[in-house]
């Protein structure tokens, strides 16, 4: 089982769509960098519906060393920076990230990653979700951006969409 390291977005959206239970069903435990935990705590303080990751037994909050060991884009948020840095340092890491720039950077570094949609697909494959479409609709109602082509591709992969034209 990979060492799963989560950024804020997948935790936020899965929690808000009442799907956070998928994470411990799919992965034994999740590592959350301290910067992600702090981002979530700030949101909770502001009244947002976010998970209290320090209270979840299947999540371990991990503090990164004093310095990020590699150069990362300066405009990455603290959570993204720590997820990418921790994934780079962790053998057999799987980063849970939705941000396109962070995913691109992770790909360049050879870090395996998936995002909220990949989690939904895996949950469907392992029969933890009966269908992906209702989950996607819930995410979209929360403001999760999904372009039409990606939406269609995810539904096809889940076996819920029309086959691509021949």
N, C-alpha and C positions, 0 to 999 in steps of 0.2 A: 504494500500500500504506500503511495507517495506521501511525502511530507507536504501537507497542504497549507498554504500561506494565503490569507485572505485580505483583500483590500476592502475599503469602506463600502463601495457601491454594491457588490453582490450581497453583503450582509444587510445593508439598508433595504434594498428592493425585495429580497426574499422575506425579510421580517415584515415589511409593510404589506406584502401580498399574502401573508400568513403561510409562507412556504419555507421558513427557516428550518423546520424540522427535516427538510431534505438533506441538509448538510451532514448531520450525524448519521443519517441513514446510509449515505453514500461513502462517507469518509469517517474513519474511527475518531479522529480528532482534527482540529483546525488550530493552526498557529496564527495569532493576530499580533502584528508588530505594535509596540506601545503607541506609536503615532496614530495608528488606526483606532485603537481603543480611545485615545484622547479625542480624536475627531468625533467619534460616536458619543462620547460623554458630553462634549460641548453641545452637540445637537439635542441630546436628552435634556440638558440644562435649559435649552431654548424652547423646550416643549415639543420637539419632534418625536414621532414614534420611531424609535430606534432600539436595537437590542442592547442590553447591558451585558457586554461580552465577558466582563469579569465575573458575572454570576452564573455563567453557563458552564457546566462541568466538562463538556466536550471541547471547550476552547481554552487554549493556553496563551496568555498574553506574554509576549517576549520582548524584552528590551534589547535593542541593537546596541552594539558597542559604541563608544564615544564618537567615532568617526565612521562615516560611510566609506568602505574600503575602495570604492571605484568612482570615477567621475560619472555623475548622472546629470541629466538636463536640469538646469537651474530652475526652470519653470514647472517642474514636477511638484505636486503637493507633497507634504511630509509623509502621508500614508503611502502614496505611490513609490516614493523614494525608498522607504523602508521595506516595502513588500519586494521590490526588485532587488534591493541589496541583500535582504535575507534569503531570497530565493537563489541568488547567485552564490551565497555561502553554504547553502543547505543541499546535501546530496539527495538526489531523487525528489527534487522539489516540484510541486505543481502550484503555480500562482493563480489565484482567483482574482482576475482583474477585468474590468469592462472598458476602461479608458483606452481609446484607439492608439494614442501616442505611447502609452505605457506598454501596450501589447506589442507594438512595432519594436520598441526598444528591447523588450524581453525576447522577442524573436531573434533580434540581432545578437543577443547575448547567449542564445541557445537555451533559454529558460522555457520549460513547458508551461502552458497556461490554458485556462479556460475562463469563461465568464458566466454570467447569470444564465444566458441561453444554453450554453453547454451543460450547465448543471441541470437545467430542465430536461434536456435531451437524455442525459445519463439517468435521471430519475425515471423517465418514461421507459428507457431500455430495461431498467431493473424493477419495473412494475411498482414504483413508488408514486407514480402519477398515472392516472387513467388516460389523460390527454394533455397535450401541451397547449393547445389553443386557449382554454380558459385561463391558464397561467399567464400566457402572453397578453391576453386581454386585461388581466388584472395589472400586470406591469405597465402596460400602455396607459391605463387609467391613472397610474401614479406618476406619469410623466417620463417613463422609460422610453427613450427614443429608439425606434426601430424602423429602418428604411424598408419600403415594400419588398424589395428583392431579397433582403436578409430574412424578413418575416416569412416570405414564401419558401425560401430554402430551408429554414428551420422546420416549418410545418411539413415539407416534403420528407426531410430526414426523420421526422417523428412518425411518418406514415399517415399524416393527416391532411396532406395537400395534394393537389393534382400533380400528375407526373409532368416533368418538363417536356416541352415540345420536342419532337424527334427531328 
